[in-house]
Amino acid sequence: MNTTLNLGFVNLHKAGDFQWQWRKSRNIEDLEKMMEHLMEGGPYKDSYYTAVLSSLYYFVKDRSTQRARKILVPWRIKALTDATGAFDEAFFYAYDGKLKDSVRCYNKAFKKETSSQILVEIEEFLLWILSDEPKKKQFHFCLGLINYFGKKDMITAKKDFEKFLRLTDDTEFNDQRELAKKYLDEIAE
């Protein structure tokens, strides 16, 4: 294997390790170290995986959904076959309060193959956002979708949808409130 490829692979692997550390610590310094390795990534610097990690960094660092989306835009074709891209888009829309667009993206994501590991990572991330920004109550609905359609965990989905309904009123997210009620009825059957 050529030295550049090998060094690039090592940097990409180290970046992934720091992303994993961040998942446990939620310390921005871990993501900064991740970015250092991504920038040294050699031939892997321009990859879908690098774009996903970079968008994570910029979102976490300054909560800019616009900047994170901009990084992922060149990879939309790749994202067409991968559920991760649709899940990312769903998250960005939900964060910006555009839950109708978010639901559309979740529906696309659930039609694609995805691993249980990805669903667990998404769930962890949404729970972290809620602990960091409790006013983003729309993520209880998103968690309900992940648990209902993705993980098939009806007990947790029920709790998520009920919490979403409890924390919102008829003046916000009305369409999603109706969907949550519909899903709760389906769970009860």
N, C-alpha and C positions, 0 to 999 in steps of 0.2 A: 504494500500500500504506500502511496506517495506521502511524503512528510506533511505537505499542506493539508491533504485530506485527513490524515491522522490527527494533526493538531486541531483542525476544525471540528472533528468528531469529539475530541477531548473537551474543547471549549463548550460545545453544545451540551455535552453530558454534564459538565460542571454547572452550566446555566440551569439545567433541569434540576440538579441537586439543590441549588439555591432557591429555586421556585418551590421545591418540596419543603425546604426549611421554612420559607415564608408561610406556607400553609399551616405550619405548626406554630410559628412565632408571631406572625402578622407584623413583623418588624420590617420597615421599609428598607433598612440596610441590607437585608437579604436580597431584596429585589434589585437594589443598586449593584450588588455583587453579581447578580444574575445578568444584569445589563452589560457589565464590564465584559463578561465572557461572551455574551451574544455579539458585542461589537468586535471582538477578536475572532469571531466564528469562522473566518476563512470562507470556503465554498458554501458553507451552510448558513452564512449570514443572510442570504436571500432565500429563505424557505418559509413555508406556511407555519411550521412550528415556531420559528423565530418570530414571525409576525404575531402569532397568538400570544407568546410570552411578552413581546414588546408592548402590545396593546394592553395587556394586564398591568404592566409597569406604569404606563402613562395614565391609565384609569385610576389606579390606586394612589399614585403620586399626587395628582391634581384633580381627580374626579371628572376628567374631561372625556365624556362619551364621544364628542366630536373628534378629538385627536385619536382616540383608540380606534374609532371606526375608520378614520383616514388610513391608518396603518393596515387595516384588514381589507380595504377596498380592492387593492390589486389582486387579492387572493380569492375573490368571489367565485371564480370558476371552480377552484379547488373546493370551496365551501359548498358548492352545489351537490357534491357527492358525500359530503361529510356533515353529520349532524352538528358538530361543534360550532361551525360557522353560524348556523341558524340559531343555536342556543345563545351564542354571543350577541347576535343581533336582537334576539328577544330580550336579553338582559339590558342592553343599551336603551331600547325603547321603554322598557318598564322603568328604568332608572329616571328617564326623562318624563315619566308620567304618562306616556303614550301606550296605555295598556291594551288598547284595541290592536295596534300594530304589533305589540309584543305577543299577543295571543296568535296572531297570524303566523309569526315566526316559530312559536312553539309548535303549532300544528304541522308546519313543514318539518321541524326537527323530529317530531315523534313518528313521522313516516319513514325516517331513515334509520339505518343501523347505528346503534351506539352501544357502548359498553356500560356495564353497571358502574364501573370505576368513574367514568365521566359524569354519570348522574349523581354519584356521591360527591364528587368534587363540586358540581354545580350547587347541590344542596348545601354543602359546607360554606361555599362562597356567599350564597343568599343569606344564610343564617349569620354569617359574619357581618354582612352589610346591615342587616337588621339590628345587630348588637351595636354597631358603630353609628347607624343612622336610623333610629327607631321610627322616625316620621315617614320613612319609606314603606308604609304599611301595605302598599301594592305587592310587595314581595311575598306576603303571606299567600296571596292568590297564586303567584308564580310557584311557590313551594307546593301548593296544592296540586297544581298541574304536573309538576315533576313527580310527586308521589303517586298521583292518580294514574296518569298515562305512562310515565316512564318506569317507575319502580313497582307499580301495581300494589302499593302499600296503602290500602284503603283506610286503615285506622289513622295513620298520620295525615293522609289527604283530608280526611274528615275534620281533624283538628285544625289543619291549615285553613280550610275554607271557612270553618266556623269562626276562627280568629279574624280572618279578613272581613267577614260580615259584621262582627262585633266592633271592629275598629273603624269601619267606614259607615257612611250613611247614604241616603238616597240622592244626595247632591254630588257625589263623586263616584266614578267608576260604575255607573249604573248598569251598563251592559254586562260587566264582569260580575257584579253582584247577582244578576239574574243567572248567569252561567254557574256561579258558585252554588246557588240554590238548586239548580238543575242537577249538578254533580252530587250534591248532598242527597237529593232524592234518589238518584241512581245507586249511591252507596247503600242507602237504607233498604233497598229492594232485596 
